[in-house]
């Protein structure tokens, strides 16, 4: 895969997107759950994410969660009751005939198209300096974009072949900030482990405030350029975990499954990965690898979340929750 594949996917996804600023008291919900501007003719469907944002933004205290799960007729009545008195402006982000986000008016629209331009520029500059790259994976849906890039220059041929790189994430609808993490990609099974812990996040910028997209791009570019050293450190940490023994590793897996409310299918997958590589069975490396490889049961945010958990496991001595899990 190359970066142009990701660029084309983003271009296709951008077709028919639109933004509008509107005061909340100008909006109303019809009896089908669609949102419309008073005196307007367009009634637009609302994604589950946008509906959650609307409920949380409009309804005080914890009533938004209750309303979100209420029957449609009750939800319509409650939302319209509160909307009529809410005069603050909001940014409504849509695509075609549906609304994908309802955000505060100070939301900074640093979109996927901005991110991919920055990433392409930085990678081109590194290429000119002799640092090649490979796009290992990307994921794009209504809420999130994730891109994994590795640099063959940062590698360890042992442990199934490890390459260091970066994972960049973004959300145009307020799910997360613009982020950049160091990444290790294991070649033999094509799974990724992102650095996760204090000081290991290379870049984060919330979609708020007066900072312009150009400034965000500048800071993100610096983080990507500096990522080679961070990825190298993560490679060393992961390699060292191969000699760290985890006693009664299958019991530890059971405790992970229970504490993180994962499925029995996921537990079986983790055990299967451990058994398939006996050289690493019972080591911290084997346990972390089993979790990241089993994360491939899922896509997108769910997969990334589990890979983050695996990174916490790598740092279990400094992580209170995982120290308790590993030590039983």
C-alpha positions as a printed NumPy array, in Angstrom:
array([[  0.   ,   0.   ,   0.   ],
       [  1.208,   3.539,  -0.677],
       [  0.087,   6.944,   0.521],
       [ -1.801,   7.716,  -2.682],
       [ -4.206,   4.888,  -1.795],
       [ -5.027,   6.672,   1.468],
       [ -5.284,  10.03 ,  -0.314],
       [ -7.823,   8.655,  -2.79 ],
       [ -9.866,   7.105,   0.02 ],
       [ -9.989,  10.473,   1.804],
       [-10.952,  12.29 ,  -1.409],
       [-13.828,   9.864,  -1.987],
       [-14.939,  10.221,   1.618],
       [-14.918,  14.032,   1.382],
       [-17.516,  14.131,  -1.41 ],
       [-20.698,  15.98 ,  -0.316],
       [-19.417,  16.975,   3.134],
       [-20.617,  20.312,   4.469],
       [-20.501,  22.52 ,   7.584],
       [-22.922,  25.116,   8.909],
       [-22.969,  27.236,  12.079],
       [-26.388,  27.627,  13.656],
       [-27.871,  28.579,  17.001],
       [-29.249,  25.517,  18.764],
       [-32.619,  27.17 ,  19.372],
       [-33.12 ,  27.283,  15.593],
       [-33.096,  23.476,  15.455],
       [-35.886,  21.016,  16.09 ],
       [-36.46 ,  17.25 ,  15.958],
       [-39.311,  15.755,  13.927],
       [-41.316,  12.649,  14.783],
       [-38.932,  10.486,  12.722],
       [-35.938,  11.59 ,  14.779],
       [-34.604,  13.795,  11.962],
       [-33.182,  17.222,  12.677],
       [-34.274,  20.353,  10.825],
       [-33.849,  24.09 ,  10.996],
       [-37.049,  25.905,  11.894],
       [-38.676,  27.316,   8.777],
       [-36.329,  25.146,   6.725],
       [-37.368,  22.44 ,   4.266],
       [-34.613,  19.853,   4.807],
       [-35.092,  17.197,   7.479],
       [-31.793,  15.348,   7.927],
       [-31.008,  11.986,   9.486],
       [-28.671,  12.074,  12.489],
       [-25.923,   9.529,  13.131],
       [-25.806,   7.841,  16.53 ],
       [-22.637,   9.817,  17.285],
       [-24.238,  13.172,  16.398],
       [-27.349,  12.287,  18.41 ],
       [-25.18 ,  11.507,  21.432],
       [-23.421,  14.863,  21.049],
       [-26.748,  16.699,  20.769],
       [-28.19 ,  15.042,  23.871],
       [-25.072,  15.727,  25.914],
       [-24.815,  19.314,  24.683],
       [-28.448,  20.318,  25.149],
       [-29.743,  18.398,  28.161],
       [-28.354,  19.346,  31.6  ],
       [-26.749,  17.063,  34.174],
       [-26.893,  13.371,  33.21 ],
       [-30.21 ,  13.597,  31.433],
       [-28.528,  13.359,  28.04 ],
       [-27.629,   9.716,  28.548],
       [-31.165,   8.885,  29.641],
       [-32.645,  10.707,  26.652],
       [-30.3  ,   8.987,  24.212],
       [-31.78 ,   5.606,  25.131],
       [-35.387,   6.772,  25.407],
       [-38.151,   5.85 ,  22.935],
       [-38.243,   8.094,  19.883],
       [-41.411,   9.993,  20.861],
       [-39.989,  10.785,  24.313],
       [-36.585,  11.747,  22.933],
       [-38.239,  14.138,  20.467],
       [-40.245,  15.805,  23.205],
       [-37.295,  16.201,  25.593],
       [-34.861,  17.487,  22.971],
       [-37.307,  20.027,  21.557],
       [-38.102,  21.235,  25.073],
       [-34.452,  22.07 ,  25.731],
       [-33.497,  23.155,  22.224],
       [-35.99 ,  26.047,  22.148],
       [-34.122,  27.861,  24.953],
       [-30.516,  27.129,  23.901],
       [-29.229,  30.207,  22.108],
       [-25.537,  29.319,  21.852],
       [-24.086,  28.614,  18.413],
       [-22.999,  25.147,  17.324],
       [-21.081,  23.75 ,  14.378],
       [-23.13 ,  21.162,  12.491],
       [-21.063,  18.879,  10.244],
       [-22.894,  16.858,   7.644],
       [-22.507,  14.699,   4.581],
       [-25.204,  14.623,   1.938],
       [-28.553,  14.059,   3.668],
       [-27.303,  13.223,   7.154],
       [-25.697,  15.006,  10.08 ],
       [-22.465,  13.44 ,  11.317],
       [-21.553,  15.764,  14.228],
       [-22.933,  18.576,  16.38 ],
       [-20.019,  20.415,  17.961],
       [-19.229,  23.568,  19.884],
       [-18.727,  26.617,  17.701],
       [-15.038,  26.827,  18.67 ],
       [-14.303,  23.406,  17.165],
       [-11.236,  23.681,  14.918],
       [-11.807,  21.787,  11.692],
       [ -8.466,  20.073,  11.16 ],
       [ -9.723,  17.512,   8.693],
       [ -8.361,  14.346,   7.15 ],
       [ -7.444,  16.259,   3.984],
       [ -5.237,  18.575,   6.065],
       [ -3.566,  15.641,   7.778],
       [ -2.801,  13.676,   4.613],
       [ -1.226,  16.742,   2.966],
       [  1.046,  17.198,   5.98 ],
       [  1.946,  13.526,   6.141],
       [  2.717,  13.379,   2.399],
       [  4.965,  16.438,   2.672],
       [  6.909,  15.084,   5.65 ],
       [  7.356,  11.612,   4.167],
       [  8.536,  13.149,   0.887],
       [ 11.104,  15.204,   2.798],
       [ 12.352,  12.136,   4.67 ],
       [ 12.552,  10.229,   1.387],
       [ 14.8  ,  12.972,  -0.003],
       [ 17.089,  12.399,   2.989],
       [ 17.266,   8.682,   2.294],
       [ 14.654,   7.58 ,   4.85 ],
       [ 12.159,   5.34 ,   3.057],
       [  8.737,   4.422,   4.415],
       [  5.921,   1.926,   3.988],
       [  2.225,   2.539,   4.647],
       [  1.235,  -0.616,   6.519],
       [ -2.419,   0.021,   7.214],
       [ -5.089,   2.658,   7.181],
       [ -8.647,   2.735,   8.466],
       [-11.27 ,   5.334,   7.605],
       [-14.91 ,   5.512,   8.653],
       [-17.475,   8.164,   9.618],
       [-15.724,   8.874,  12.902],
       [-12.016,   8.116,  12.587],
       [ -8.913,   7.968,  10.458],
       [ -5.873,   5.893,  11.429],
       [ -2.681,   5.542,   9.389],
       [  0.271,   3.27 ,  10.256],
       [  3.604,   4.072,   8.595],
       [  6.89 ,   2.262,   9.217],
       [ 10.487,   3.189,   8.404],
       [ 12.676,   0.216,   7.377],
       [ 15.684,   2.166,   8.669],
       [ 14.386,   1.556,  12.223],
       [ 14.254,  -2.208,  12.568],
       [ 15.231,  -5.383,  14.375],
       [ 15.39 ,  -8.539,  12.243],
       [ 14.811, -10.804,  15.271],
       [ 11.517, -11.495,  17.053],
       [  9.695, -12.03 ,  13.776],
       [ 11.042,  -8.863,  12.207],
       [ 10.217,  -5.546,  13.84 ],
       [  9.978,  -2.142,  12.167],
       [  9.534,   1.169,  13.931],
       [  7.207,   3.85 ,  12.697],
       [  4.276,   6.077,  13.581],
       [  0.54 ,   5.802,  14.001],
       [ -1.438,   8.96 ,  13.233],
       [ -5.067,   9.402,  14.184],
       [ -7.721,  12.024,  13.57 ],
       [-11.429,  12.576,  13.922],
       [-13.427,  15.18 ,  12.043],
       [-16.421,  14.72 ,  14.349],
       [-14.943,  15.172,  17.826],
       [-14.137,  11.573,  18.781],
       [-10.47 ,  12.367,  19.462],
       [ -7.676,  14.868,  18.974],
       [ -5.132,  14.871,  16.192],
       [ -2.574,  12.374,  17.552],
       [  0.747,  10.817,  16.66 ],
       [  2.305,   7.843,  18.466],
       [  5.452,   5.812,  18.026],
       [  4.656,   2.401,  16.558],
       [  6.274,  -1.013,  16.249],
       [  5.082,  -3.242,  13.413],
       [  5.772,  -6.975,  13.591],
       [  6.393,  -8.213,  10.073],
       [  5.699, -11.907,  10.537],
       [  2.065, -11.39 ,  11.533],
       [  1.382,  -7.793,  10.433],
       [  0.29 ,  -6.448,  13.802],
       [  1.104,  -3.12 ,  15.374],
       [  1.938,  -1.958,  18.877],
       [  1.756,   1.743,  19.631],
       [  3.632,   3.426,  22.448],
       [  1.216,   4.186,  25.245],
       [  2.122,   5.834,  28.517],
       [  3.523,   8.964,  30.07 ],
       [  5.809,  10.802,  27.682],
       [  5.222,   8.374,  24.815],
       [  2.671,  10.391,  22.888],
       [  4.566,  12.338,  20.25 ],
       [  1.806,  14.801,  19.418],
       [ -1.706,  15.712,  20.478],
       [ -3.846,  18.681,  19.53 ],
       [ -7.479,  18.959,  20.512],
       [ -9.894,  20.372,  17.95 ],
       [-10.441,  23.528,  19.982],
       [ -9.172,  27.084,  20.154],
       [ -7.81 ,  29.668,  17.778],
       [ -4.819,  27.688,  16.514],
       [ -4.949,  27.51 ,  12.727],
       [ -4.679,  24.273,  10.73 ],
       [ -1.363,  25.475,   9.257],
       [  0.156,  25.669,  12.743],
       [ -1.159,  22.228,  13.644],
       [  0.39 ,  20.863,  10.454],
       [  3.731,  22.462,  11.343],
       [  3.776,  20.93 ,  14.836],
       [  2.608,  17.554,  13.56 ],
       [  5.377,  17.569,  10.963],
       [  7.966,  18.143,  13.691],
       [  6.541,  15.239,  15.711],
       [  6.678,  12.88 ,  12.735],
       [ 10.273,  13.837,  11.972],
       [ 11.275,  13.237,  15.598],
       [  9.444,   9.908,  15.709],
       [ 12.378,   7.833,  14.45 ],
       [ 14.134,   8.067,  17.818],
       [ 10.962,   7.293,  19.773],
       [ 10.227,   4.261,  17.604],
       [ 13.786,   3.027,  18.109],
       [ 13.313,   3.236,  21.898],
       [ 10.052,   1.299,  21.644],
       [ 11.809,  -1.405,  19.614],
       [ 14.372,  -1.833,  22.391],
       [ 11.648,  -1.995,  25.04 ],
       [  9.706,  -4.602,  23.12 ],
       [ 12.827,  -6.684,  22.468],
       [ 13.709,  -6.641,  26.174],
       [ 10.242,  -7.997,  27.009],
       [ 11.13 , -11.304,  25.311],
       [ 13.285, -12.253,  28.292],
       [ 10.764, -11.168,  30.934],
       [  8.865, -14.185,  32.231],
       [  5.149, -13.955,  33.12 ],
       [  4.285, -16.828,  35.495],
       [  1.018, -18.697,  34.831],
       [  0.445, -16.748,  31.662],
       [ -2.921, -18.326,  30.812],
       [ -4.318, -17.174,  34.162],
       [ -3.058, -13.691,  33.363],
       [ -4.922, -13.855,  30.037],
       [ -8.102, -14.861,  31.897],
       [ -7.723, -11.87 ,  34.205],
       [ -7.178,  -9.512,  31.244],
       [-10.332, -10.833,  29.569],
       [-12.369, -10.389,  32.741],
       [-11.082,  -6.923,  33.688],
       [-11.466,  -5.579,  30.159],
       [-14.79 ,  -7.303,  29.395],
       [-13.369,  -9.021,  26.325],
       [-14.979, -12.081,  24.763],
       [-14.214, -15.772,  25.126],
       [-13.408, -15.717,  21.412],
       [-10.723, -13.114,  22.12 ],
       [ -9.336, -15.216,  24.975],
       [ -9.131, -18.285,  22.722],
       [ -7.377, -16.198,  20.069],
       [ -4.776, -14.964,  22.56 ],
       [ -4.049, -18.485,  23.812],
       [ -3.84 , -19.723,  20.225],
       [ -1.254, -17.067,  19.335],
       [  0.793, -17.924,  22.417],
       [  0.76 , -21.642,  21.605],
       [  1.641, -21.029,  17.947],
       [  4.945, -19.388,  18.952],
       [  6.373, -21.624,  21.702],
       [  9.679, -19.737,  21.72 ],
       [  7.888, -16.771,  23.306],
       [  5.315, -18.675,  25.368],
       [  5.232, -17.367,  28.932],
       [  7.167, -14.193,  28.141],
       [  5.878, -10.64 ,  28.319],
       [  6.677, -10.284,  24.615],
       [  4.539, -13.317,  23.818],
       [  1.669, -11.947,  25.909],
       [  1.784,  -8.479,  24.319],
       [  2.081,  -9.974,  20.834],
       [ -0.885, -12.275,  21.516],
       [ -3.01 ,  -9.275,  22.469],
       [ -2.047,  -7.133,  19.468],
       [ -2.431, -10.011,  17.023],
       [ -5.831, -10.944,  18.476],
       [ -6.899,  -7.313,  18.12 ],
       [ -7.158,  -8.041,  14.377],
       [-10.516,  -9.622,  15.183],
       [-11.788,  -6.027,  15.115],
       [-11.491,  -2.948,  12.907],
       [-10.846,   0.71 ,  13.485],
       [-11.204,   2.264,  16.914],
       [-11.933,  -1.054,  18.613],
       [ -8.703,  -2.565,  17.306],
       [ -6.671,   0.516,  18.23 ],
       [ -8.124,   0.522,  21.743],
       [ -7.019,  -3.083,  22.311],
       [ -3.556,  -2.328,  20.907],
       [ -3.344,   0.544,  23.394],
       [ -4.194,  -1.892,  26.153],
       [ -1.391,  -4.175,  24.974],
       [  1.007,  -1.231,  25.234],
       [ -0.122,  -0.621,  28.804],
       [  0.628,  -4.264,  29.467],
       [  4.175,  -3.733,  28.176],
       [  4.588,  -1.115,  30.923],
       [  2.797,  -3.147,  33.579],
       [  5.279,  -2.365,  36.388],
       [  4.336,   1.33 ,  36.175],
       [  0.64 ,   0.737,  35.46 ],
       [ -1.369,   0.047,  38.617],
       [ -4.175,  -1.827,  36.875],
       [ -1.931,  -4.113,  34.862],
       [  0.434,  -4.655,  37.76 ],
       [ -2.548,  -6.025,  39.664],
       [ -3.56 ,  -8.177,  36.686],
       [ -0.092,  -9.632,  36.086],
       [  0.669, -10.226,  39.758],
       [ -2.788, -11.649,  40.378]])
